[in-house]
Amino acid sequence: MIPILDSKRQYAAIGEEVEKEVLEVLRSGQYILGKHNKALEQELADFIGVKNTVCLNSGTDALHLALRALDIGAGDEVISTAFTFVATAEAIGIVGAKPVFVDINADTFNIDPAKIENAITPKTKAIIPVHLYGQPADMDMILDIAKRHNLYVIEDACQAIGALYKGKMVGSLGDIGCFSFYPTKNLGAMGDGGLLTTNSDMIKDRVIALRNHGGAIRYHHDEIGVNSRLDEVQAAILRVKLKHINEWNKKRRENAYRYNELFAKCSDIVTPKELDDTYCVYHQYTVKIPNRDNIHKMLQEKGIGAMLYYPIPLHMQKVHEYLGMGKGSLPITEKNTEVVISLPMFPELTKEEQQTVADTLIQCVEESKALV
Ligand SMILES: *Cc1c(COP(=O)(O)O)cnc(C)c1O
C-alpha cells in the first residue's frame, strides 16, 4: 500500500524534538497565547516576508476573519473559484456575502484572470484567488484588476506555504493572506491551526481583536468576535516543523519532477504545468487522465492511495443551489473535476514507491483504454 500521505514518516524524523517541546509546554501551565504564539508569529512573518501575522485556529477562520476585518458582509459580493476546498466559499457565506464563482485556467487549475472582470458588479468588494495544490495563482493580473476596480485581494494560500510568485512568497502579495496548519498541509500542526498575514497594521489589530471575542483589551468588547486562538502546544510543534519547511517543499518538487519524467512516455496522462517564474510547492501532485473514475477504483484495488480533489465543484454543491448556477455554467471547472486525480505526494516518498505508482497508473490507463 502506498498512501497519498504518510505523516508517520515525518514524525519519525522530528518526533523527539516535538515531544521535548510539547512536554515543556504541558509543564509550563501556559496554554493559550503564550511565548510560542508570539515567537511563531514573528518567525512566520520573517519567512513569508510580510509585516504582520496573526495565529488563528484554522485556515477557515483566517478566511472568515479576513472578510470581517475588511467589513465585507451582507449585500457584498466576493469573486473566487469553484475549484477549491469548500472553506474558501464557506468563509464568504459565513459573513453573509455572496460568492461569485469564476471559471479556472485548465492548465493551472487556478482562477482565470481573463474572466474576472466580467464578474465584477457594483457590489463586488474582493477577489479570493486560491493557490491550489501549491501552485501560485496568476497574481500580477489579479492585482492589476483589483487595483483598477478598487477591490481587496485575499489570498487563500492554505495549500501553498513557501510557494513563490516572481520571487515573492504567496500570502505577501495581496491585502491579506490565509494559511492552514491542518495536519495534512505542507506545514501541518498536530491538530487544527491557521494564520492570517497582512502588511496593514489596522487589519492586524482588528483580527487580533476578532480572534479573541471582539476586543483587544480583556473584558472590553467592541464587536462580535469569535474564539479562534492557536494553542501553545500547536504553536510549539509548528515552530519545530517550520525549520524544515524549505527542505520538505524542495523534496516535494523533486518528487513532482520525477513523476513528470516517469509519465513522459504516456501521452494520456497530462502532468501539471507551472506558470513562469513561480516556485510551486506541490501540496498535491495532480494529473489528468481519461476514464478517471474507473482508474481511481483500479488504483485503490492495487493499493495506490489516489484521491479526487475535488469531485464536485462548489457551484454545484447543495449549499450553493441558491446561486442558480447549474451544470454548464463553469465548463472548465466542471471538466476538470471529472479528469483530475491526485497521486501519493509527500517529502519522504521514495523513488521506488514513485516508480510503482507510475508503473501502476500507466498500466491502468492502458487497461482501461483496451476496455472502451
Ligand atoms: C485546508 C484549506 C482551507 C481550510 O483550512 P482549515 O485549516 O482546514 O480550516 C481553506 N482553503 C483551502 C484551499 C484549503 O486547502
The ligand as an SDF file (V2000), in Angstrom:
LIG
                    3D

 15 15  0  0  0  0  0  0  0  0999 V2000
   -7.3400   23.4090    4.0230 C   0  0  0  0  0  0  0  0  0  0  0  0
   -7.9100   24.5210    3.2430 C   0  0  0  0  0  0  0  0  0  0  0  0
   -8.7090   25.5130    3.8270 C   0  0  0  0  0  0  0  0  0  0  0  0
   -9.1930   25.4520    5.2450 C   0  0  0  0  0  0  0  0  0  0  0  0
   -8.2480   25.2530    6.1820 O   0  0  0  0  0  0  0  0  0  0  0  0
   -8.6420   24.6270    7.6170 P   0  0  0  0  0  0  0  0  0  0  0  0
   -7.4380   24.8760    8.4400 O   0  0  0  0  0  0  0  0  0  0  0  0
   -8.9090   23.1820    7.4030 O   0  0  0  0  0  0  0  0  0  0  0  0
   -9.8350   25.3480    8.1200 O   0  0  0  0  0  0  0  0  0  0  0  0
   -9.1170   26.5670    3.0410 C   0  0  0  0  0  0  0  0  0  0  0  0
   -8.7960   26.6420    1.7410 N   0  0  0  0  0  0  0  0  0  0  0  0
   -8.0550   25.6940    1.1340 C   0  0  0  0  0  0  0  0  0  0  0  0
   -7.7210   25.8560   -0.3020 C   0  0  0  0  0  0  0  0  0  0  0  0
   -7.6050   24.6030    1.8610 C   0  0  0  0  0  0  0  0  0  0  0  0
   -6.8860   23.6510    1.2450 O   0  0  0  0  0  0  0  0  0  0  0  0
  1  2  1  0
  2  3  1  0
  2 14  2  0
  3  4  1  0
  3 10  2  0
  4  5  1  0
  5  6  1  0
  6  7  2  0
  6  8  1  0
  6  9  1  0
 10 11  1  0
 11 12  2  0
 12 13  1  0
 12 14  1  0
 14 15  1  0
M  END
$$$$
